[in-house]
Amino acid sequence: MDYRKVYRHWIEHESLDQTLKKQLFELNGYEKEIEDCFYTSLSFGTAGMRGMMGVGPNRLNKYTIRKAAQGLAQSISKLGREYQQRGVVIAYDSRHQSFDFAKEAGLVLAANGVKAFVFPSLCSTPELSFAVRHLHATAGIVITASHNPSIYNGFKVYGSDGAQITAELAEQITQEISKVPDELQVKVANWNKAQEQQLFVWVESDVTEAYQQKLHAIALQPKGSNHDFKVIYTPLHGTGSKPVQKILNDRGFKQVYTVFEQDVPDPNFSTVLSPNPEEPEALKMAVELAQQNDADLVIGTDPDADRVGVSIRDKSGQWIVLTGNQVGALLLDYVLSQRKKQGILPANGAMIKTIVTSEMGRAIADQYGIETWDTLTGFKYIAEKIKHWDETKEYQFLFGYEESAGYLIGDFCRDKDAIQTSMLIVEMSAYYKHKGFKLYEILLKLYKKVGYFQEDMIPITLSGKIGQQKINYLMEYLRSNFPSSISGLAVMERKDYMQNIEDLPKSNVLKFVLEDGSWFVARPSGTEPKMKFYFGVKDVSLSNTNRKLKMFKTIVGDLRELLINEDLLFL
């Protein structure tokens, strides 16, 4: 349908939400913006859907939320009454309209006879994952856009195993969504009646209590006395504040200080440019507080508390933010070494990482005789592997991570969990301090032991219809034009994951491996309007790896110029 017809359909809708109607009239005269809002509908994939909030089918609003919830309800109803009664657990973070969107989704489910279990207050993504499993629900929904800017929100769907839905399930839901003729006409239950009929119920506090008990179970040190260990923590205005502080306090860490200005939920994330704890800017206020209090460690979680960032002192005493790969390497070595020391390292243990995550993890796992498995980017693939091992007993899951600051140690959750990870990071840091070592010294020891690995990722934002065209063009360009050598190093392997290689699902990802083991990956983001370039190197010193990283950044710079060129012939 022509985007102008869709625009008129919305503007002529008699009962359109007044706020959205106002936004519609404000678009008048801005043709490019009108086209972008109405030329298509937000896509639904294995991460659900995510987008900028606003008016139109290509924005996140109450009507596109309703349409997605209707598709999910239809998919569940096809399974039968039992699955409707098992219901869907719904959680939401601190973003604009998150509670309203959660309520809308629950009432659409209720209108279809599907029970909705809704958290009564802000809830983290990992606790939602746990709750789906704990309540034996059919599915879960999280209203969140993770660490994206405040103009975004999302509708993330989880399966009965507590993991983000598989591609197969996503396709089934997508088909049902496509059968919804008009998002403006989706039926919504009356809230009071839905509660009376027990189709809209609040999640009880015992779920949170059960989740906290699971956190205690994965600790590797006794509570002991950690009164001398100082931690600065920031939830970056999100959902992590209460659960992170509670578990740290319960584990005996009494000197945990929060960044006051960032401890309050704020949908505007007003103290940071982006609530992404991987970025040094996001942890700036926490580091300043750490300097004032002579703290040992800084940690920060993103708005839905599935990612965690870490800042430590280097050998000169300066605070530095560790990369997700560095944190993953430290945690992996700590978990494996402590399990070995305590005699609980299983012979069939295995760890999982993604194809864009550092090879340092594999080198560490090899030191302990632990198998390493690679998956495509996205924690849902790690969760799929865990589920498979649960059924086959072939391997025992020990650790899973991805380079973008997502980690999992205890598989009672099936998504990355910044709450359990925060607990283990603090425990690990305190353990090494009591042994006389700073965390940075442990990192250097690891480099010396397994090799100097460094990685980086450069995203290029390409919004809108034209942006998507450019991303598609670039991937095809790289498939046929990537150089045979870089700075004298031959490209030994060209891996096109659209070809079902390495027993992995098809994915629009290209990986190039050089003769020295360095690698380069090009991948469109599945949840954001971005083209992402990843690269990893290894050498005998940090200075050598820095040199190699600069080489790859030059390549990305050239590709950036190609992408921003408005005169590309394909347009």
Secondary structure, DSSP 8 states (H G I E B T S, - for coil): --HHHHHHHHHT-TT--HHHHHHHHHTTT-HHHHHHHHSS----BTTBEEEEBSSSTTSBSHHHHHHHHHHHHHHHHTT-HHHHHH-EEEEE-SSTTHHHHHHHHHHHHHHTT--EEE-SS---HHHHHHHHHHTT-SEEEEE--TTS-TTEEEEEEE-TTSSB--HHHHHHHHHHHHT---GGG-----HHHHHHTTSEEE--HHHHHHHHHHHHHT-SS-----TT-EEEEE-TTSTTHHHHHHHHHHTT--EEEE-GGGSS--TT-TT-S---TTSGGGGHHHHHHHHHHT-SEEEEE-TTSS-EEEEEE-TTS-EEE--HHHHHHHHHHHHHHHHHHTT---TTEEEEEETTS-THHHHHHHHTT-EEEEE-SSHHHHHHHHHHHHHH-S-EEEEEEETTTEEESSTTSSS--HHHHHHHHHHHHHHHHHTT--HHHHHHHHHHHH-EEEEEEEEEE--HHHHHHHHHHHHHHHHHH--SEETTEEEEEEEEGGG-GGG----S-EEEEETTS-EEEEEE-SSSSEEEEEEEEEESSHHHHHHHHHHHHHHHHHHHHHHH-TT-TT-
